């Protein structure tokens, strides 16, 4: 097949959604398909909506493909543009704005519903995402759940390593993600402060919202956590691998995660997760077995989880072992690509996905 991929920015970005897109392109090319990547300039939401009046954008998207994949993140620029395109479209949905609890959710829901009404199929990164997509009117016969693999590092971590690490103190917690409100870092800092432990936190990620970063720093100062919270910024894969290998727990108590590939990547190191109960994280993190699920904004639940991990090394070791086993049985990128290709072939032929 001749396949296109339309997205904001470029495939070189390091967040989970862009890694998914990049690995999907690599998998399609290995399978013998050609892939033409169309990179659109980053837009604020309102500016993206104005793109739909741009003839120049429509001309740029008139490429010779059998089917076009679109990263749903770019939907503001495509919600009306899609009606002018000469090929079938399959949207790749990592995370719907409408899923977040925020003031503008009704607006996002209306626009995303309209956008999804212009596509012929949808790739969902989790069953939770598929449920939300179906709630916006998409026929599930035209969707496929193709979760990302978590093999970014694929470290050699055995039971003895997990057990030995669980006995070390203080408890070491890693947060990995964009430093922005949705990821729940302020909730994590409040939970750390209220845990009654000497646990330490390393924050890895790009600061996407400087106002929010300052709010995090204020909480660190307010609770006198300066010696126990390290803002590491973005790290190379090698440095991030080292940070995860030396940690005990991965904690990202987000408002919402469509899938949460970071939890799976932490599990590859035998790290149980403190994860969001909202969205798709529960498909990877089993509460009480491979981690702890907390409601968005619940700092007390985060504090309780940290205290239990710090106070019970046997439980920490057992959950770390279970986390590693969960990682080992997760589908790889070959299986994910195969699921997407089946949907693409069915879309091109006008049939249903199998």
PyMOL commands that set and color helices and strands:
alter all, ss='L'
color gray80, all
select helices_A, chain A and resi 16-30+45-53+55-60+72-78+81-84+97-99+105-116+127-135+140-142+159-166+181-183+185-194+210-222+237-245+261-267+280-283+299-311+313-328+333-349
alter helices_A, ss='H'
color red, helices_A
select strands_A, chain A and resi 2-8+34-40+67-71+88-93+121-124+143-145+172-176+200-204+229-233+249-252+272-276+291-294
alter strands_A, ss='S'
color yellow, strands_A
deselect
rebuild
show_as cartoon
